[in-house]
Amino acid sequence: MLQRARGVLPRLAFPEPLETQFRLWYASRVRWRIRTTLWLAMGNILLVSIALPFTSIRHRLFGPDHDGTLAALAGVLFATSILAMVVVSIPRLYKRYDIAAQIIAPAQALCFIAIDVLMQGQGYSLAAWMPLVVIAPYFVFGMLHVEAVLISLFAVVAYLVAGELAGLGSVQRWLDVSIAAFASALGAAVHFSLQRAVRQGYVAAQSLNESAHRDSLTGIHNRRMFDEHMRRVWQQAARESVPVALLLIDLDRFKEFNDTHGHQGGDTCLAKVASLFPEVARRPLDLAARYGGEEFVVLLYDVRREQVEEVCIQLHAALKYAAIPHPTSPTGIVTFSIGAACVQPRADRHPEGLIQLADEALYAAKESGRDRTVIMDREYESLVTGAFRLRRAGGAAA
């Protein structure tokens, strides 16, 4: 499943959408490790710049004419480190952390190189620190392989160019550049192996997870997966203030179908019907699952009532096109009824209310003659379990 692109830079990648899912998983996995290693990086920065407040030592290292430049470089180093700490500590900012890291790491490398050039004028050097600077993208910022290689190479090239522009083309300088380049290549080789192992472990874990969350008969997600996903989506929708919709789908007269075709024929029918639902739940936060027996659910994220109506029409049309024979049905083919609920999740409400509303809508669709859709949304605010059934019972008694 791993793909390795041909070219100068080896690249590890999964086919989409697995690659996107892996990147999200990997970002959450390395978050706290990044925070810990950033403290180490800031410690190194302190060691480099601790002498700045002491005038005599500062002037001995850098000369008397660079106080303003040194203050600016130290400010950039500390500001970028603190920025990285803030971003990695706040979840909503962390979603964009990869972009921040690709700015922070080169900025810090340039500051180190600039400080080194200034020290060279007084006979001092930060050459011993450069291997740490070029391997930092691999192990400090938690980057993926290609991004880490490019930033590490950028640091090596910047170190070389800065030395040439400053007239530091000595044999020792070339030796320092060679050591930095070797450190970058060694870091790339180790990081590639680690990334490949992480990806292989991720695939293995996903395979186990998929088998535990798939319905063995139909191949789509099972009730367990739906329950877990529903809780996560409800919380996210409440945070982002977007609506969600739930389609509760039940095959019409399925007991009669089983009586006619037997349970083996019923299983084949369920598998054929189930194959229709993933087609309308293709986005990352959408989900199609077998709810139990001949019932299925489709959870849709950030959709309006009009979109839900279109999805239901599409599903009915797809099942009609499949034309699964059902001799005892009035239509002669298998049909289903859909109860759909569209709500705006809130933190003070439970996702079970959405399921309950969809169940009420499904009951209404069955009572209205089957092979149809009933959508409820406004009823959510005054939802009471069995409210529709109670009204129907009351009307019958009258």
VENVENCOR-V49508 format. One line per field, one symbol per residue. psi: psi as a letter, one per 40 degrees, with the letter a starting at -180 (. if undefined). A space follows every 10 residues. Layout:
psi->???
This chain:
psi->dihhiiadhh hhiiiieddd ddddddddde dddddddddd dddddddded edehdddddd deieefdddd dddddddddd dddddddeeh dddddedddd dedddddddd dddddddddd deeiifdded ddddeddded efiidddddd dddddddddd dddddefffi dddddddddd dddddddddd dddddddddd dddddddddd deeihdddea iadddddddd ddddddddde fiiiihhhhh hhfddddddd eidddddddd ddddedddde geideihhih dhbfhiihhh hgiidddddd dddddddddd ddfhhgdeid eeihiiihhh hhihiideii eddddddddd dddddddeei fihhhhdded dfhhhedddd ddddddd.
